[in-house]
Structure formats: C-alpha cells, structure tokens
C-alpha cells in the first residue's frame, strides 16, 4: 500500500528529533537496555510526544516459552513517571501496555 507510505516514519528513537510532534507515540520497552528505559521515555516525551499527547509503551511475553510480559507500568513508575493507565491481553497475559500523558 504505497499510498500510505507518508504515514510512517522510521528513525532511531533515542536521538530522533522529528519535524513535528505526535499526539500518540508507541514504543516497545525493550528497544533500549533496561537501565535506559527511564531516559528513553523522557527523551520521547520531550522530543516526540506533543504536549497533551500520550506515550504508550508495550511489552510482550511468550506463550510458547511461558514468559510473562515485563511489568511495564511498574517499571515506568520506578523511573519516576506517573503512569496514567495500564492494560494487558491474553490468558495468561502475553502483552502489557502502560501509558504516560505528556
């Protein structure tokens, strides 16, 4: 669907400074080493998520390996963020999401 190519941007999320900011930004928590999650989220909030926007962070487990998703809400809170909400999916849960409002 090449007609939608302009709707997608690919960049290094660590140091990307887009031409515009976005209301909703989704990323995976394991895009960076665990010790950098707080700084990564802060960078996205400061440079990519628009004021009044939302950063959504996802984590995936593995049903076949019996791995639960990372407790992403707790991880973000441990870095000092106010988590506005969380959600999970699957039984047992194999996905977890948390969001921070900017």
N, CA, C and O atoms as CSV, one atom per row, in Angstrom:
chain,resi,resn,atom,element,x,y,z
A,1,UNK,N,N,0.827,-1.175,0.000
A,1,UNK,CA,C,0.000,0.000,0.000
A,1,UNK,C,C,0.881,1.251,0.000
A,1,UNK,O,O,0.942,1.980,0.990
A,2,UNK,N,N,1.544,1.483,-1.096
A,2,UNK,CA,C,2.461,2.624,-1.166
A,2,UNK,C,C,1.786,3.969,-0.946
A,2,UNK,O,O,2.458,4.936,-0.587
A,3,UNK,N,N,0.480,4.057,-1.150
A,3,UNK,CA,C,-0.203,5.332,-0.945
A,3,UNK,C,C,-0.190,5.772,0.519
A,3,UNK,O,O,-0.457,6.935,0.820
A,4,UNK,N,N,0.123,4.837,1.436
A,4,UNK,CA,C,0.178,5.173,2.861
A,4,UNK,C,C,1.605,5.349,3.372
A,4,UNK,O,O,1.812,5.545,4.570
A,5,UNK,N,N,2.567,5.283,2.499
A,5,UNK,CA,C,3.973,5.374,2.913
A,5,UNK,C,C,4.266,6.663,3.684
A,5,UNK,O,O,5.103,6.660,4.587
A,6,UNK,N,N,3.602,7.747,3.346
A,6,UNK,CA,C,3.829,9.016,4.026
A,6,UNK,C,C,3.319,9.047,5.455
A,6,UNK,O,O,3.601,9.995,6.188
A,7,UNK,N,N,2.571,8.024,5.869
A,7,UNK,CA,C,2.034,7.955,7.230
A,7,UNK,C,C,2.983,7.272,8.206
A,7,UNK,O,O,2.694,7.203,9.401
A,8,UNK,N,N,4.109,6.768,7.715
A,8,UNK,CA,C,5.027,6.025,8.564
A,8,UNK,C,C,6.402,6.671,8.543
A,8,UNK,O,O,6.891,7.109,7.501
A,9,UNK,N,N,7.005,6.719,9.710
A,9,UNK,CA,C,8.359,7.248,9.833
A,9,UNK,C,C,9.197,6.211,10.569
A,9,UNK,O,O,8.740,5.609,11.540
A,10,UNK,N,N,10.397,6.011,10.110
A,10,UNK,CA,C,11.318,5.079,10.760
A,10,UNK,C,C,12.550,5.872,11.175
A,10,UNK,O,O,13.142,6.586,10.366
A,11,UNK,N,N,12.931,5.740,12.441
A,11,UNK,CA,C,14.071,6.512,12.929
A,11,UNK,C,C,14.638,5.842,14.169
A,11,UNK,O,O,14.020,4.947,14.745
A,12,UNK,N,N,15.804,6.278,14.566
A,12,UNK,CA,C,16.394,5.851,15.812
A,12,UNK,C,C,15.705,6.645,16.919
A,12,UNK,O,O,15.913,7.853,17.039
A,13,UNK,N,N,14.891,5.979,17.720
A,13,UNK,CA,C,14.105,6.654,18.745
A,13,UNK,C,C,14.927,7.329,19.826
A,13,UNK,O,O,14.417,8.202,20.528
A,14,UNK,N,N,16.175,6.950,19.975
A,14,UNK,CA,C,16.997,7.511,21.041
A,14,UNK,C,C,17.294,8.992,20.814
A,14,UNK,O,O,17.178,9.799,21.737
A,15,UNK,N,N,17.674,9.347,19.595
A,15,UNK,CA,C,18.086,10.732,19.363
A,15,UNK,C,C,17.295,11.430,18.257
A,15,UNK,O,O,17.712,12.478,17.765
A,16,UNK,N,N,16.189,10.873,17.876
A,16,UNK,CA,C,15.369,11.429,16.798
A,16,UNK,C,C,14.698,12.722,17.229
A,16,UNK,O,O,14.161,12.813,18.333
A,17,UNK,N,N,14.728,13.694,16.379
A,17,UNK,CA,C,14.028,14.963,16.579
A,17,UNK,C,C,13.156,15.184,15.336
A,17,UNK,O,O,13.618,15.764,14.353
A,18,UNK,N,N,11.915,14.732,15.377
A,18,UNK,CA,C,11.071,14.839,14.188
A,18,UNK,C,C,10.724,16.295,13.868
A,18,UNK,O,O,10.839,17.188,14.708
A,19,UNK,N,N,10.299,16.495,12.628
A,19,UNK,CA,C,9.877,17.838,12.196
A,19,UNK,C,C,8.621,18.292,12.910
A,19,UNK,O,O,8.356,19.490,13.008
A,20,UNK,N,N,7.860,17.357,13.400
A,20,UNK,CA,C,6.665,17.675,14.171
A,20,UNK,C,C,6.541,16.661,15.289
A,20,UNK,O,O,7.185,15.612,15.255
A,21,UNK,N,N,5.711,16.969,16.289
A,21,UNK,CA,C,5.494,16.043,17.400
A,21,UNK,C,C,4.145,15.368,17.211
A,21,UNK,O,O,3.295,15.858,16.468
A,22,UNK,N,N,3.954,14.252,17.881
A,22,UNK,CA,C,2.800,13.403,17.646
A,22,UNK,C,C,1.953,13.250,18.904
A,22,UNK,O,O,2.471,13.212,20.019
A,23,UNK,N,N,0.656,13.165,18.704
A,23,UNK,CA,C,-0.264,13.017,19.837
A,23,UNK,C,C,-0.109,11.647,20.506
A,23,UNK,O,O,-0.151,11.542,21.732
A,24,UNK,N,N,0.067,10.623,19.711
A,24,UNK,CA,C,0.248,9.268,20.245
A,24,UNK,C,C,1.550,8.696,19.703
A,24,UNK,O,O,1.795,8.705,18.497
A,25,UNK,N,N,2.373,8.202,20.609
A,25,UNK,CA,C,3.634,7.569,20.235
A,25,UNK,C,C,3.671,6.213,20.915
A,25,UNK,O,O,3.449,6.107,22.121
A,26,UNK,N,N,3.953,5.174,20.132
A,26,UNK,CA,C,4.050,3.814,20.667
A,26,UNK,C,C,5.478,3.320,20.514
A,26,UNK,O,O,6.102,3.501,19.469
A,27,UNK,N,N,5.983,2.700,21.558
A,27,UNK,CA,C,7.307,2.082,21.507
A,27,UNK,C,C,7.288,0.824,22.348
A,27,UNK,O,O,6.393,0.622,23.168
A,28,UNK,N,N,8.273,-0.009,22.141
A,28,UNK,CA,C,8.460,-1.204,22.963
A,28,UNK,C,C,9.506,-0.918,24.024
A,28,UNK,O,O,10.493,-0.228,23.770
A,29,UNK,N,N,9.286,-1.446,25.196
A,29,UNK,CA,C,10.191,-1.184,26.318
A,29,UNK,C,C,11.576,-1.751,26.065
A,29,UNK,O,O,12.559,-1.225,26.586
A,30,UNK,N,N,11.676,-2.825,25.267
A,30,UNK,CA,C,12.980,-3.451,25.064
A,30,UNK,C,C,13.731,-2.899,23.853
A,30,UNK,O,O,14.625,-3.557,23.320
A,31,UNK,N,N,13.364,-1.681,23.419
A,31,UNK,CA,C,14.149,-1.004,22.383
A,31,UNK,C,C,15.476,-0.497,22.937
A,31,UNK,O,O,16.396,-0.178,22.184
A,32,UNK,N,N,15.560,-0.429,24.248
A,32,UNK,CA,C,16.781,0.030,24.915
A,32,UNK,C,C,17.086,-0.935,26.062
A,32,UNK,O,O,16.195,-1.652,26.517
A,33,UNK,N,N,18.332,-0.960,26.531
A,33,UNK,CA,C,18.634,-1.769,27.716
A,33,UNK,C,C,17.776,-1.308,28.902
A,33,UNK,O,O,17.454,-0.123,28.999
A,34,UNK,N,N,17.403,-2.221,29.799
A,34,UNK,CA,C,16.510,-1.873,30.911
A,34,UNK,C,C,16.950,-0.648,31.721
A,34,UNK,O,O,16.106,0.129,32.165
A,35,UNK,N,N,18.242,-0.472,31.915
A,35,UNK,CA,C,18.727,0.668,32.696
A,35,UNK,C,C,18.476,2.016,32.008
A,35,UNK,O,O,18.547,3.061,32.654
A,36,UNK,N,N,18.184,1.995,30.709
A,36,UNK,CA,C,17.977,3.226,29.953
A,36,UNK,C,C,16.500,3.528,29.697
A,36,UNK,O,O,16.182,4.529,29.055
A,37,UNK,N,N,15.603,2.687,30.184
A,37,UNK,CA,C,14.183,2.876,29.911
A,37,UNK,C,C,13.696,4.254,30.354
A,37,UNK,O,O,12.979,4.918,29.604
A,38,UNK,N,N,14.063,4.693,31.540
A,38,UNK,CA,C,13.618,5.993,32.035
A,38,UNK,C,C,14.090,7.139,31.165
A,38,UNK,O,O,13.310,8.031,30.831
A,39,UNK,N,N,15.356,7.122,30.795
A,39,UNK,CA,C,15.894,8.189,29.947
A,39,UNK,C,C,15.272,8.140,28.554
A,39,UNK,O,O,14.995,9.180,27.957
A,40,UNK,N,N,15.055,6.931,28.039
A,40,UNK,CA,C,14.433,6.776,26.713
A,40,UNK,C,C,13.020,7.362,26.722
A,40,UNK,O,O,12.659,8.123,25.825
A,41,UNK,N,N,12.225,7.012,27.726
A,41,UNK,CA,C,10.862,7.536,27.822
A,41,UNK,C,C,10.884,9.058,27.965
A,41,UNK,O,O,10.074,9.748,27.347
A,42,UNK,N,N,11.796,9.578,28.766
A,42,UNK,CA,C,11.894,11.026,28.951
A,42,UNK,C,C,12.250,11.723,27.643
A,42,UNK,O,O,11.708,12.786,27.341
A,43,UNK,N,N,13.149,11.138,26.871
A,43,UNK,CA,C,13.526,11.716,25.578
A,43,UNK,C,C,12.331,11.737,24.623
A,43,UNK,O,O,12.096,12.733,23.939
A,44,UNK,N,N,11.579,10.636,24.579
A,44,UNK,CA,C,10.408,10.597,23.705
A,44,UNK,C,C,9.375,11.638,24.129
A,44,UNK,O,O,8.802,12.322,23.281
A,45,UNK,N,N,9.138,11.760,25.419
A,45,UNK,CA,C,8.185,12.755,25.912
A,45,UNK,C,C,8.637,14.177,25.583
A,45,UNK,O,O,7.811,15.027,25.250
A,46,UNK,N,N,9.919,14.435,25.672
A,46,UNK,CA,C,10.447,15.775,25.435
A,46,UNK,C,C,10.545,16.132,23.959
A,46,UNK,O,O,10.418,17.302,23.598
A,47,UNK,N,N,10.769,15.135,23.098
A,47,UNK,CA,C,11.090,15.431,21.700
A,47,UNK,C,C,10.099,14.919,20.669
A,47,UNK,O,O,10.077,15.411,19.540
A,48,UNK,N,N,9.282,13.943,21.032
A,48,UNK,CA,C,8.445,13.289,20.022
A,48,UNK,C,C,6.951,13.395,20.348
A,48,UNK,O,O,6.138,13.596,19.446
A,49,UNK,N,N,6.584,13.263,21.618
A,49,UNK,CA,C,5.174,13.330,22.020
A,49,UNK,C,C,4.772,14.795,22.181
A,49,UNK,O,O,5.465,15.562,22.849
A,50,UNK,N,N,3.671,15.175,21.579
A,50,UNK,CA,C,3.217,16.558,21.680
A,50,UNK,C,C,2.675,16.852,23.080
A,50,UNK,O,O,2.256,15.935,23.786
A,51,UNK,N,N,2.681,18.115,23.483
A,51,UNK,CA,C,2.036,18.467,24.752
A,51,UNK,C,C,0.567,18.024,24.706
A,51,UNK,O,O,-0.128,18.270,23.720
A,52,UNK,N,N,0.113,17.388,25.746
A,52,UNK,CA,C,-1.231,16.831,25.772
A,52,UNK,C,C,-1.330,15.475,25.105
A,52,UNK,O,O,-2.409,14.886,25.056
A,53,UNK,N,N,-0.219,14.972,24.591
A,53,UNK,CA,C,-0.191,13.678,23.917
A,53,UNK,C,C,0.070,12.544,24.884
A,53,UNK,O,O,0.084,12.732,26.100
A,54,UNK,N,N,0.275,11.370,24.326
A,54,UNK,CA,C,0.417,10.170,25.146
A,54,UNK,C,C,1.525,9.283,24.597
A,54,UNK,O,O,1.578,9.001,23.399
A,55,UNK,N,N,2.406,8.848,25.488
A,55,UNK,CA,C,3.420,7.846,25.178
A,55,UNK,C,C,2.896,6.501,25.651
A,55,UNK,O,O,2.584,6.329,26.829
A,56,UNK,N,N,2.799,5.549,24.733
A,56,UNK,CA,C,2.327,4.207,25.040
A,56,UNK,C,C,3.518,3.270,24.917
A,56,UNK,O,O,4.176,3.228,23.877
A,57,UNK,N,N,3.795,2.521,25.976
A,57,UNK,CA,C,4.933,1.605,25.990
A,57,UNK,C,C,4.396,0.191,26.120
A,57,UNK,O,O,3.595,-0.103,27.008
A,58,UNK,N,N,4.846,-0.682,25.222
A,58,UNK,CA,C,4.374,-2.055,25.215
A,58,UNK,C,C,5.451,-3.049,25.591
A,58,UNK,O,O,6.646,-2.792,25.445
A,59,UNK,N,N,4.997,-4.190,26.081
A,59,UNK,CA,C,5.892,-5.301,26.421
A,59,UNK,C,C,5.193,-6.588,26.002
A,59,UNK,O,O,3.984,-6.734,26.183
A,60,UNK,N,N,5.949,-7.507,25.447
A,60,UNK,CA,C,5.397,-8.783,25.005
A,60,UNK,C,C,6.115,-9.925,25.693
A,60,UNK,O,O,7.337,-9.913,25.837
A,61,UNK,N,N,5.348,-10.905,26.111
A,61,UNK,CA,C,5.904,-12.133,26.646
A,61,UNK,C,C,5.883,-13.183,25.555
A,61,UNK,O,O,5.860,-12.860,24.368
A,62,UNK,N,N,5.892,-14.442,25.961
A,62,UNK,CA,C,5.853,-15.550,25.009
A,62,UNK,C,C,5.026,-16.680,25.592
A,62,UNK,O,O,5.388,-17.259,26.616
A,63,UNK,N,N,3.936,-16.987,24.951
A,63,UNK,CA,C,3.108,-18.106,25.408
A,63,UNK,C,C,3.865,-19.422,25.246
A,63,UNK,O,O,3.812,-20.277,26.130
A,64,UNK,N,N,4.570,-19.593,24.123
A,64,UNK,CA,C,5.261,-20.866,23.876
A,64,UNK,C,C,6.417,-21.089,24.855
A,64,UNK,O,O,6.738,-22.233,25.175
A,65,UNK,N,N,7.041,-20.018,25.332
A,65,UNK,CA,C,8.143,-20.158,26.302
A,65,UNK,C,C,7.669,-19.960,27.731
A,65,UNK,O,O,8.460,-20.060,28.669
A,66,UNK,N,N,6.375,-19.677,27.904
A,66,UNK,CA,C,5.838,-19.472,29.246
A,66,UNK,C,C,6.360,-18.218,29.914
A,66,UNK,O,O,6.493,-18.181,31.137
A,67,UNK,N,N,6.662,-17.176,29.124
A,67,UNK,CA,C,7.203,-15.929,29.669
A,67,UNK,C,C,6.114,-14.869,29.723
A,67,UNK,O,O,5.443,-14.602,28.726
A,68,UNK,N,N,5.948,-14.276,30.877
A,68,UNK,CA,C,5.006,-13.170,31.032
A,68,UNK,C,C,5.635,-11.900,30.482
A,68,UNK,O,O,6.860,-11.789,30.443
A,69,UNK,N,N,4.826,-10.946,30.060
A,69,UNK,CA,C,5.400,-9.668,29.630
A,69,UNK,C,C,5.988,-8.919,30.823
A,69,UNK,O,O,5.596,-9.141,31.968
A,70,UNK,N,N,6.916,-8.047,30.539
A,70,UNK,CA,C,7.509,-7.220,31.603
A,70,UNK,C,C,6.408,-6.379,32.250
A,70,UNK,O,O,5.475,-5.953,31.569
A,71,UNK,N,N,6.509,-6.139,33.551
A,71,UNK,CA,C,5.524,-5.297,34.240
A,71,UNK,C,C,5.778,-3.823,33.917
A,71,UNK,O,O,6.291,-3.073,34.747
A,72,UNK,N,N,5.416,-3.429,32.722
A,72,UNK,CA,C,5.841,-2.142,32.185
A,72,UNK,C,C,5.350,-0.955,33.009
A,72,UNK,O,O,6.075,0.029,33.153
A,73,UNK,N,N,4.148,-1.025,33.546
A,73,UNK,CA,C,3.658,0.064,34.392
A,73,UNK,C,C,4.534,0.256,35.610
A,73,UNK,O,O,4.890,1.384,35.952
A,74,UNK,N,N,4.883,-0.839,36.268
A,74,UNK,CA,C,5.751,-0.764,37.445
A,74,UNK,C,C,7.148,-0.249,37.077
A,74,UNK,O,O,7.746,0.534,37.814
A,75,UNK,N,N,7.652,-0.699,35.931
A,75,UNK,CA,C,8.986,-0.256,35.509
A,75,UNK,C,C,9.005,1.248,35.254
A,75,UNK,O,O,9.929,1.942,35.677
A,76,UNK,N,N,7.987,1.749,34.564
A,76,UNK,CA,C,7.941,3.193,34.305
A,76,UNK,C,C,7.783,3.974,35.606
A,76,UNK,O,O,8.422,5.009,35.792
A,77,UNK,N,N,6.939,3.485,36.501
A,77,UNK,CA,C,6.756,4.154,37.800
A,77,UNK,C,C,8.059,4.174,38.591
A,77,UNK,O,O,8.345,5.142,39.295
A,78,UNK,N,N,8.853,3.103,38.478
A,78,UNK,CA,C,10.118,3.047,39.217
A,78,UNK,C,C,11.121,4.081,38.708
A,78,UNK,O,O,12.088,4.408,39.397
A,79,UNK,N,N,10.886,4.591,37.504
A,79,UNK,CA,C,11.732,5.645,36.945
A,79,UNK,C,C,11.153,7.034,37.212
A,79,UNK,O,O,11.651,8.032,36.691
A,80,UNK,N,N,10.104,7.089,38.022
A,80,UNK,CA,C,9.557,8.372,38.427
A,80,UNK,C,C,8.411,8.896,37.582
A,80,UNK,O,O,7.958,10.019,37.803
A,81,UNK,N,N,7.928,8.122,36.624
A,81,UNK,CA,C,6.830,8.576,35.781
A,81,UNK,C,C,5.493,8.302,36.454
A,81,UNK,O,O,5.333,7.320,37.179
A,82,UNK,N,N,4.550,9.178,36.202
A,82,UNK,CA,C,3.175,8.952,36.630
A,82,UNK,C,C,2.490,8.187,35.515
A,82,UNK,O,O,2.257,8.724,34.433
A,83,UNK,N,N,2.172,6.942,35.782
A,83,UNK,CA,C,1.533,6.088,34.782
A,83,UNK,C,C,0.042,6.383,34.787
A,83,UNK,O,O,-0.632,6.216,35.803
A,84,UNK,N,N,-0.468,6.827,33.629
A,84,UNK,CA,C,-1.876,7.206,33.518
A,84,UNK,C,C,-2.788,6.000,33.381
A,84,UNK,O,O,-3.975,6.085,33.698
A,85,UNK,N,N,-2.248,4.870,32.911
A,85,UNK,CA,C,-3.075,3.682,32.761
A,85,UNK,C,C,-2.259,2.498,32.294
A,85,UNK,O,O,-1.138,2.645,31.806
A,86,UNK,N,N,-2.839,1.325,32.450
A,86,UNK,CA,C,-2.209,0.084,32.005
A,86,UNK,C,C,-3.283,-0.825,31.417
A,86,UNK,O,O,-4.474,-0.662,31.678
A,87,UNK,N,N,-2.831,-1.776,30.624
A,87,UNK,CA,C,-3.719,-2.783,30.072
A,87,UNK,C,C,-2.881,-4.009,29.748
A,87,UNK,O,O,-1.663,-3.918,29.597
A,88,UNK,N,N,-3.535,-5.146,29.644
A,88,UNK,CA,C,-2.838,-6.366,29.254
A,88,UNK,C,C,-3.791,-7.223,28.452
A,88,UNK,O,O,-5.001,-6.997,28.443
A,89,UNK,N,N,-3.228,-8.209,27.780
A,89,UNK,CA,C,-4.057,-9.085,26.968
A,89,UNK,C,C,-3.536,-10.502,26.978
A,89,UNK,O,O,-2.345,-10.748,27.169
A,90,UNK,N,N,-4.451,-11.428,26.768
A,90,UNK,CA,C,-4.116,-12.841,26.721
A,90,UNK,C,C,-4.421,-13.512,28.042
A,90,UNK,O,O,-4.545,-12.862,29.080
A,91,UNK,N,N,-4.536,-14.819,27.981
A,91,UNK,CA,C,-4.769,-15.612,29.190
A,91,UNK,C,C,-3.938,-16.873,29.098
A,91,UNK,O,O,-4.310,-17.789,28.365
A,92,UNK,N,N,-2.844,-16.956,29.801
A,92,UNK,CA,C,-2.301,-15.935,30.700
A,92,UNK,C,C,-1.819,-14.726,29.889
A,92,UNK,O,O,-1.616,-14.830,28.679
A,93,UNK,N,N,-1.638,-13.591,30.552
A,93,UNK,CA,C,-1.227,-12.383,29.821
A,93,UNK,C,C,0.083,-12.579,29.038
A,93,UNK,O,O,1.069,-13.100,29.559
A,94,UNK,N,N,0.057,-12.148,27.784
A,94,UNK,CA,C,1.254,-12.174,26.954
A,94,UNK,C,C,1.605,-10.798,26.414
A,94,UNK,O,O,2.640,-10.620,25.772
A,95,UNK,N,N,0.739,-9.826,26.677
A,95,UNK,CA,C,1.024,-8.444,26.308
A,95,UNK,C,C,0.722,-7.542,27.493
A,95,UNK,O,O,-0.185,-7.810,28.281
A,96,UNK,N,N,1.482,-6.489,27.606
A,96,UNK,CA,C,1.243,-5.491,28.646
A,96,UNK,C,C,1.551,-4.121,28.060
A,96,UNK,O,O,2.484,-3.959,27.273
A,97,UNK,N,N,0.754,-3.146,28.456
A,97,UNK,CA,C,0.910,-1.789,27.973
A,97,UNK,C,C,0.745,-0.823,29.134
A,97,UNK,O,O,-0.016,-1.075,30.069
A,98,UNK,N,N,1.461,0.271,29.060
A,98,UNK,CA,C,1.295,1.356,30.035
A,98,UNK,C,C,1.440,2.651,29.271
A,98,UNK,O,O,2.145,2.714,28.264
A,99,UNK,N,N,0.768,3.689,29.754
A,99,UNK,CA,C,0.889,4.963,29.073
A,99,UNK,C,C,1.107,6.093,30.041
A,99,UNK,O,O,0.682,6.069,31.196
A,100,UNK,N,N,1.793,7.090,29.511
A,100,UNK,CA,C,2.155,8.297,30.254
A,100,UNK,C,C,1.609,9.469,29.446
A,100,UNK,O,O,1.883,9.588,28.252
A,101,UNK,N,N,0.845,10.321,30.093
A,101,UNK,CA,C,0.331,11.515,29.431
A,101,UNK,C,C,1.343,12.643,29.567
A,101,UNK,O,O,1.959,12.831,30.616
A,102,UNK,N,N,1.496,13.383,28.482
A,102,UNK,CA,C,2.506,14.443,28.437
A,102,UNK,C,C,1.873,15.787,28.743
A,102,UNK,O,O,2.564,16.807,28.754
